[in-house]
C-alpha cells in the first residue's frame, strides 16, 4: 500500500497536481490542512483532508483517524495541539485515541520524532518551507508490518530522506 501525505499547500494547485501525477499509484491521499483548495478539487482527486488554521480550509474536521497496515494513525494539522511549543498535547491525543503514529503539518518543516513507542511525523510543506529543507511531502509504503517513509522535494520529486518504521 502506498500513502501520499502532504501539508501546507497554500493554494499551489499546479504544484500539487504535479505531486499527484508523480504518485498516481497512491491508494490513500491525505492533506494535513492549510491546503486552501476547494472541496470540489479534494473530492475530484479523492483527497482526505483535515482542516488547518487557514480560515477557509475545508475537510473532514480538525483530525482524522485511520488504520494503515497494522498501525492506527492520527492525522491533524497540529495547531490545536500547540505543536510549535512541543508535543505534549499531541502525545495525549495519540494516547487517548490509541494511535501509534501521528502525521501533522503547521510548522512547515520535515520532522520525525519517537516517544515511548509513538511516532510523530511531519511531511514538511508543499509551499513556503521553513528551515534548511526545501518544500516537501512524504510517501509511506506499507508492506506487511514494515513502513518505509520517504520525504520528497515538492518541485523535483526526488527523495530527500528515508526512514523505516
C-alpha positions in Angstrom: 0.0 0.0 0.0 1.2 3.5 -0.8 0.0 6.6 1.1 0.7 10.1 -0.1 0.7 12.7 2.7 1.2 16.5 2.4 0.6 19.7 4.2 0.5 23.4 3.8 -0.2 23.6 0.0 -1.4 27.2 0.5 -3.3 27.2 -2.9 -0.3 25.9 -5.0 -2.7 23.8 -7.1 -0.4 23.2 -10.0 2.4 22.1 -7.7 0.0 19.7 -6.0 -1.2 18.4 -9.4 2.4 17.6 -10.3 2.8 15.7 -7.0 -0.4 13.7 -7.5 0.8 12.9 -11.1 4.2 11.7 -9.8 2.4 9.4 -7.3 -0.7 8.4 -9.2 -0.4 4.9 -7.7 -1.1 6.1 -4.2 -4.1 4.3 -2.7 -4.7 6.9 0.0 -4.1 10.6 -0.2 -4.1 12.8 2.9 -3.9 16.6 3.2 -2.9 17.8 6.7 -4.5 21.2 6.3 -3.8 24.7 5.1 -4.4 23.5 1.6 -6.6 26.4 0.5 -8.3 24.2 -2.1 -11.9 23.7 -2.9 -14.0 20.8 -1.7 -14.6 20.0 -5.4 -10.8 19.7 -6.0 -10.4 17.5 -3.0 -13.3 15.3 -3.9 -12.2 15.0 -7.6 -8.7 13.8 -6.5 -10.0 11.6 -3.7 -8.0 13.5 -1.1 -8.9 13.1 2.6 -8.3 16.5 4.1 -8.2 17.8 7.7 -8.7 21.4 8.3 -5.7 23.6 9.1 -5.6 27.1 10.7 -6.4 28.8 7.4 -10.0 30.1 8.0 -11.4 28.8 4.7 -10.0 25.2 4.8 -12.5 22.5 4.1 -12.1 19.0 5.3 -13.4 16.1 7.4 -12.6 18.0 10.7 -9.5 19.0 12.6 -8.5 15.4 13.0 -8.8 12.1 11.2 -8.0 8.6 12.4 -7.4 5.6 10.2 -5.8 2.2 10.3 -2.9 1.9 7.8 -1.4 -1.5 7.7 -1.2 -2.7 11.3 -1.0 0.8 12.8 -3.6 3.3 14.0 -2.7 6.7 12.6 -3.8 10.1 13.8 -3.8 13.0 11.3 -4.0 16.6 12.2 -2.7 20.0 11.1 -1.3 20.5 14.6 -2.2 24.0 15.6 -4.9 22.8 18.1 -2.2 20.9 19.9 0.3 23.8 20.0 3.0 21.7 18.3 5.2 24.7 17.9 5.6 24.5 21.7 6.3 20.8 21.9 4.4 17.5 21.5 2.9 17.1 25.0 -0.7 17.8 23.9 -0.3 15.8 20.7 1.0 12.8 22.6 -2.0 13.0 25.0 -4.3 12.9 21.9 -2.5 10.0 20.5 -2.8 8.1 23.8 -6.5 8.9 24.0 -7.2 7.6 20.5 -4.8 4.6 20.7 -2.7 5.9 17.8 0.8 4.7 17.3 1.6 7.2 14.6 0.7 10.8 14.0 1.2 13.0 10.9 0.9 16.7 11.4 1.8 19.9 9.5 1.7 23.5 10.6 5.4 24.0 11.2 6.4 23.9 7.5 9.4 21.7 8.5 10.2 18.0 7.9 10.1 16.1 11.2 10.4 12.5 12.6 10.3 12.0 16.4 9.7 8.9 18.5 8.5 8.9 22.1 7.8 5.8 24.1 6.6 3.7 21.2 4.8 6.5 19.4 6.0 8.2 16.2 5.3 11.8 15.1 5.9 12.7 11.5 5.8 16.0 9.6 5.9 15.8 5.8 7.1 19.4 5.6 5.3 21.9 3.5 4.4 21.9 -0.2 4.7 25.7 -0.1 6.7 28.1 2.0 9.1 25.6 3.7 10.9 26.9 6.8 14.3 25.7 7.8 17.1 24.0 5.8 15.0 21.6 3.7 13.1 22.5 0.5 9.3 22.3 0.1 8.4 18.7 0.6 5.8 16.0 1.1 6.0 12.3 2.1 5.1 8.9 0.8 4.6 5.9 3.1 5.0 2.5 1.6 3.5 -0.3 3.8 4.5 -3.9 3.2 3.2 -6.3 5.9 4.4 -4.8 9.2 7.2 -2.7 7.6 6.7 1.0 6.9 9.1 2.9 4.6 8.7 6.7 4.9 10.2 8.9 2.2 10.2 12.6 2.1 10.3 14.1 -1.4 11.3 17.5 -2.8 8.0 19.1 -3.8 9.5 20.6 -7.0 11.9 17.9 -8.2 10.1 14.8 -6.8 13.5 13.4 -5.7 13.9 11.6 -2.3 15.3 13.9 0.4 15.2 11.4 3.3 14.1 7.8 4.1 13.2 6.2 7.4 12.0 2.7 8.2 9.4 2.2 10.9 
